[in-house]
Amino acid sequence: MNVSQENTSKVAAVVKVGIVKADYEEKVEKALRTYRQKANIPGFRKGMAPMGMIKKMVGKSILLEEINKLVSESLYNYIKDNNLNVLGEPLPSESQAEIDFDKQEDFEFSFDVALAPEISLTLSDKDKIDYYRIDIDDDMVAKQKEALCNRFGVQQPVEEASEKDIVKGQFVELGENNTPKEGGISVESLLTPAYLKDETEKNKFVGKKVGDKVVFNPSVACGGNDTELAAMLHIGKENTADMKSDFEVEITSILGFKPAELGQELYDNAFGKDVVKTEEEFTAKVREMLAAQMQPESDYKFGLDARAALEAKVGEIELPDDLLRRWLVVTGEKRTAESVAEEYPKMVPDLKWQLIKEEIVRKYEVKVDDADMLEMAKKATRAQFAQYGMMNVPDDLLDKLSLMHISEPTRQAEISY
């Protein structure tokens, strides 16, 4: 068996795998014997069919299978042993000579291989990229403090309904002369005026007190939203189309929202017990929380700037465009030459950036171990919780969620839609 390589350009090559009968003959004979032992052929005991018959039945298919395995193994061993940085996968060469498996005993298979370009990149302490930190001003801090007060606030009875309060009562369907409809709906339910779509219907509840009665039209109030109407009246969505009646609501309770007050209970709820003890410490902690929330934006900006600087430093990168486009068409079930021609230019920048990153990792021996991955996952998980003002996430939960983030291996340097 002979494997050779001929470079057709700096980023493309043809790898040829030559096979003679001695390379595959024994493997084919062994496969035929194995098939014969297991074959159930009418007129012969199991395993006793003549070998000549077996060869006529499956000889060619077994030959093709064994040659295919041998060629694949030889090709990928060559790529591995010679450290070829291949993009995509080898493709049967367009210049492959026709092969006659019925007459030939020796074969040569040619494969077109897309090679990653050589990238020249040298970094030093003279290469500098600015890192921008987002300024956390007093207005941002005040709004976040207000948000935390609202988050840990409570519902409590109030005397008079406002738009944001929850109004609870007995909803009774009305018929003629605004009297209860016989057989109509009578259900205990609730609503919040602020969520009603119609301003006139909404205003009917504002300023009302417990014991007051309000006549309104739920269908109009919900703006024709079947889901909201069904939830309000406790009926199926299929019954909402014909529900146009007015209803009388006798208000039985009104719940208003009271934000949490500044104090130890709020501080403990927001950041953990005794982490914060004064309003000054609370304000400082909120500012710290906002800074942590904004850091991913700073990181993102730095990443964009670093990428632009490194791409400019590397300059133009030659790619085996024709081979890559061919590979995308061959490996994509729903891809066509036309769709690839349209999408390929959008994929090229990310592929080039991936190659630059790989060169940095290789040249400067960048190592990422499990501890690094776990810490990065924790950082991302903390940031997700911080978006909702949750700063005191238990360590065991943080560890569990972070491990979930890194449980699946990721594939790099892959071209895909």
Buried (B, 14 or more C-beta within 10 A) or exposed (E): EEBEBEEBEEBBBBBBBBBEEEBBEEBBBEBBEEBBEEBEBEEEEEEEBEEEBBBEBBBEEBBEBBBEEBBEEBBEEBBEEEEBBBBBBBBEBEEBEEEEEEEEEEBBBBBBBBBBBEBEEEEEEEEEEEEEEBEBEEEBBEEBBEBBBEBBBEEEEBEEBBEEBBBBBBBBBBEEEEEBBEEEBEEEBBBBBEEBEBEEBBEBBBEBEBEBEBEBBBBBBBEEBBEBBBBBBEBEEEEBEEBEBBBBBEBEEBBBBEBBEBEEEBBBBBBEEEBBEEEEEBBEBBBEBBBBBBBBEBEEBBEEBEBEEBBEEBEEBEBBBEBBBBBBBEEBEEBEEEBBEEBBEEBBEEBBBBBBBBBBEEEEEEEEEEEEBBEBBBBBBBBBBBEEBBBEBEEEEBBEBBBEBBEEEEEEEEBEE
